[in-house]
Amino acid sequence: MLDEPDEACDDGINTALHRDSFASCGPQCTFPPYCGDLVVDTFAGERCDLGEANGDGYGGCGVGCQMGPRCGDGVLTVGPETCDDGNHEDGDGCDRHCQQESIVFTR
């Protein structure tokens, strides 16, 4: 219950360091950081945060503020990738754009 006019929240505990639900309230009766607030909270395990743009889109920020599928993650994403060897090196059969490349052997 909000007791003071400058309180953003008050759940009676006010110790949340990361908002897992909209009922969580942090110290000084302020809302703690949360996935989707455009701030990468590494303390809570976030790797990215694009606000409402978080999703499962290729090359973007995924659900739970974790990196979504992308070139170089070592997992073949059918459609945009013809290969994914886990790096961005050209000349090894899979180029930096995750497209299959021909390797020419010379002596």
Secondary structure, 3 states (H helix, E strand, C coil): CCCCCCCCCCCCCCCCCCCCCCCCCEHHHECCCCCCCCCCCHHHCCCCCCHHHCCCCCCCECHHHCECCCCCCCCCCECCECCCCCCCCCCCCECCCCCECCCCCCC
